[in-house]
Amino acid sequence: MVAMGGALVAVAALAALSVASEVTAVELLVEAPPEYAAEAARLRAFTHHDFEATAQLLGISPPRGPLRLVLAGERSELASRAPSWVSGYALPPMATIVLFPARVPSYPDRTLEALFEHEMAHLLIAQAAGGRPLPRWFDEGLATVAAREWGIEDRTRFALAVIGPGPRSVAELEEGFLGSAAAARRSYAMSAALLRHLLQRFGPAFVAATLREVAAGSTFESAFRQATGTSAALAAATFFGEESFWNTWVPFLTSTTALWMGITLLTFLAVRARRRRDAAIRAHWAEEEQAAALRQRLSLPPDDPSRCN
């Protein structure tokens, strides 16, 4: 999830782990304490997964390694240094991935394998960019999109972010990653949606072109403009202005969910109106009963509509 540039703080903690290492088919060194032996075996098998599609999108060769994968427990120093909602992060300068199996599933990764693939994407993105800095929204959105398909949970979180208090600019996306767990999840969903929008608008080739220019020494803004013909700010403004409406509100308003919500709302309003009428009738009856009781106490004859005063 989180690409941590300040990787050196983790070196001492890595040595403190009780580990067992083995080179896999993609030259992956898996380090894990004994309690994560099963998880380590799963990921060793998963390293046969084909990362060629991700590498092709980024414009680089498929990963060969050697790469280090560390599975850390909740009592480890690595876990104490990471926010509780962070289930993993990549350390590109060290060609290392750190995962916290006890924190999975955690959006945007539902399984340990999906989390590994997400962090592997971060390493490959950093490789394609020549280790030069990228905006967090671009890095996280690209890693999420490259690692897996856009799922129902992503669409739901995106809709909630758009309809609710979600980010409305790339600056707010960046701030969200540094905020609470809820804010970070909104930024992940919105960043992935923004990258999908950019891929649809400019085509997959813009990703490799942008990263190639960054690796050559250009700033991200300059590289993005060179690859797309427009600025990242304007491209994002289009997404936040138009796409969020057409991709969220219109499908929502025309969905069966909206229909049933409308029916439910009308039913609620009808029930409330009926209850108000019933309450008015009961109040009228109560007034009549009080008047009758008062006449009885005063020994007054009942009203005779045929009698005139």
FENCORBEL-V487191 format. One record per residue. N is the residue number from 1. RES is the residue in three letters. D_FIRST is the distance of its C-alpha to the first C-alpha in Angstrom with 2 decimals. Layout:
N&RES&D_FIRST  N&RES&D_FIRST
This chain:
1&MET&0.00  2&VAL&3.77  3&ALA&6.60  4&MET&9.40  5&GLY&12.72  6&GLY&14.88  7&ALA&14.48  8&LEU&18.09  9&VAL&17.77  10&ALA&16.27  11&VAL&19.25  12&ALA&21.65  13&ALA&19.41  14&LEU&18.80  15&ALA&22.60  16&ALA&23.07  17&LEU&21.43  18&SER&23.98  19&VAL&22.90  20&ALA&24.33  21&SER&23.40  22&GLU&24.36  23&VAL&24.05  24&THR&23.09  25&ALA&24.11  26&VAL&21.46  27&GLU&22.10  28&LEU&19.13  29&LEU&19.89  30&VAL&18.61  31&GLU&19.07  32&ALA&19.27  33&PRO&21.66  34&PRO&24.38  35&GLU&22.99  36&TYR&20.08  37&ALA&22.56  38&ALA&22.20  39&GLU&18.42  40&ALA&18.97  41&ALA&21.68  42&ARG&19.63  43&LEU&17.05  44&ARG&20.01  45&ALA&21.50  46&PHE&18.43  47&THR&18.48  48&HIS&21.50  49&HIS&19.29  50&ASP&20.17  51&PHE&17.61  52&GLU&20.52  53&ALA&19.69  54&THR&16.34  55&ALA&18.27  56&GLN&21.10  57&LEU&19.17  58&LEU&17.98  59&GLY&21.53  60&ILE&21.16  61&SER&22.40  62&PRO&20.58  63&PRO&18.89  64&ARG&21.55  65&GLY&20.15  66&PRO&20.78  67&LEU&17.17  68&ARG&16.37  69&LEU&14.28  70&VAL&14.50  71&LEU&14.48  72&ALA&15.00  73&GLY&16.98  74&GLU&16.88  75&ARG&19.87  76&SER&18.56  77&GLU&18.32  78&LEU&14.70  79&ALA&13.96  80&SER&16.33  81&ARG&14.61  82&ALA&11.22  83&PRO&11.43  84&SER&12.32  85&TRP&9.83  86&VAL&6.80  87&SER&7.01  88&GLY&5.63  89&TYR&5.19  90&ALA&7.56  91&LEU&10.99  92&PRO&12.77  93&PRO&16.09  94&MET&16.36  95&ALA&15.18  96&THR&13.19  97&ILE&10.24  98&VAL&10.04  99&LEU&9.50  100&PHE&11.13  101&PRO&13.13  102&ALA&14.84  103&ARG&11.93  104&VAL&11.66  105&PRO&12.14  106&SER&9.68  107&TYR&9.05  108&PRO&7.97  109&ASP&8.41  110&ARG&12.00  111&THR&12.82  112&LEU&12.03  113&GLU&12.97  114&ALA&10.70  115&LEU&7.63  116&PHE&9.46  117&GLU&10.24  118&HIS&6.88  119&GLU&6.38  120&MET&10.08  121&ALA&9.92  122&HIS&8.31  123&LEU&11.26  124&LEU&13.62  125&ILE&12.90  126&ALA&13.61  127&GLN&16.62  128&ALA&17.87  129&ALA&17.74  130&GLY&19.62  131&GLY&17.19  132&ARG&18.17  133&PRO&16.13  134&LEU&14.65  135&PRO&14.05  136&ARG&10.60  137&TRP&11.51  138&PHE&12.60  139&ASP&9.78  140&GLU&7.10  141&GLY&10.09  142&LEU&11.30  143&ALA&8.44  144&THR&8.60  145&VAL&12.35  146&ALA&12.87  147&ALA&11.30  148&ARG&13.50  149&GLU&16.12  150&TRP&16.08  151&GLY&17.02  152&ILE&19.12  153&GLU&16.43  154&ASP&14.82  155&ARG&18.41  156&THR&19.21  157&ARG&16.43  158&PHE&17.31  159&ALA&20.94  160&LEU&20.55  161&ALA&18.77  162&VAL&21.59  163&ILE&24.38  164&GLY&23.22  165&PRO&22.04  166&GLY&19.19  167&PRO&18.41  168&ARG&21.30  169&SER&20.41  170&VAL&17.77  171&ALA&18.70  172&GLU&17.92  173&LEU&14.53  174&GLU&13.78  175&GLU&15.37  176&GLY&13.45  177&PHE&10.10  178&LEU&12.38  179&GLY&14.22  180&SER&14.37  181&ALA&12.12  182&ALA&14.19  183&ALA&13.94  184&ALA&10.16  185&ARG&10.41  186&ARG&13.24  187&SER&11.59  188&TYR&8.92  189&ALA&12.11  190&MET&14.29  191&SER&12.34  192&ALA&12.28  193&ALA&15.93  194&LEU&16.84  195&LEU&15.78  196&ARG&17.77  197&HIS&20.59  198&LEU&20.63  199&LEU&20.74  200&GLN&23.58  201&ARG&25.38  202&PHE&25.28  203&GLY&24.68  204&PRO&22.12  205&ALA&24.00  206&PHE&22.89  207&VAL&19.38  208&ALA&20.99  209&ALA&23.65  210&THR&21.41  211&LEU&19.41  212&ARG&22.79  213&GLU&24.30  214&VAL&21.56  215&ALA&22.04  216&ALA&25.75  217&GLY&25.45  218&SER&25.22  219&THR&23.16  220&PHE&20.53  221&GLU&23.01  222&SER&25.82  223&ALA&23.98  224&PHE&22.90  225&ARG&26.52  226&GLN&27.92  227&ALA&25.97  228&THR&26.58  229&GLY&29.63  230&THR&28.15  231&SER&25.89  232&ALA&22.27  233&ALA&23.52  234&LEU&26.22  235&ALA&24.10  236&ALA&21.63  237&ALA&24.73  238&THR&26.06  239&PHE&23.00  240&PHE&23.01  241&GLY&26.79  242&GLU&27.83  243&GLU&25.12  244&SER&23.73  245&PHE&27.35  246&TRP&28.29  247&ASN&25.11  248&THR&24.87  249&TRP&28.19  250&VAL&30.56  251&PRO&29.03  252&PHE&28.74  253&LEU&32.33  254&THR&33.69  255&SER&31.96  256&THR&33.69  257&THR&31.38  258&ALA&32.85  259&LEU&36.30  260&TRP&36.13  261&MET&34.76  262&GLY&37.77  263&ILE&40.15  264&THR&38.82  265&LEU&39.25  266&LEU&42.78  267&THR&43.62  268&PHE&42.47  269&LEU&44.58  270&ALA&47.55  271&VAL&47.36  272&ARG&47.16  273&ALA&50.14  274&ARG&52.10  275&ARG&51.45  276&ARG&52.71  277&ARG&55.86  278&ASP&56.43  279&ALA&56.05  280&ALA&58.61  281&ILE&61.03  282&ARG&60.77  283&ALA&61.36  284&HIS&64.45  285&TRP&65.74  286&ALA&65.28  287&GLU&67.28  288&GLU&70.05  289&GLU&70.18  290&GLN&70.44  291&ALA&73.23  292&ALA&75.12  293&ALA&74.85  294&LEU&76.14  295&ARG&79.13  296&GLN&79.93  297&ARG&79.95  298&LEU&82.25  299&SER&84.45  300&LEU&84.11  301&PRO&85.00  302&PRO&82.25  303&ASP&81.97  304&ASP&84.45  305&PRO&83.31  306&SER&86.91  307&ARG&88.34  308&CYS&88.61  309&ASN&88.85
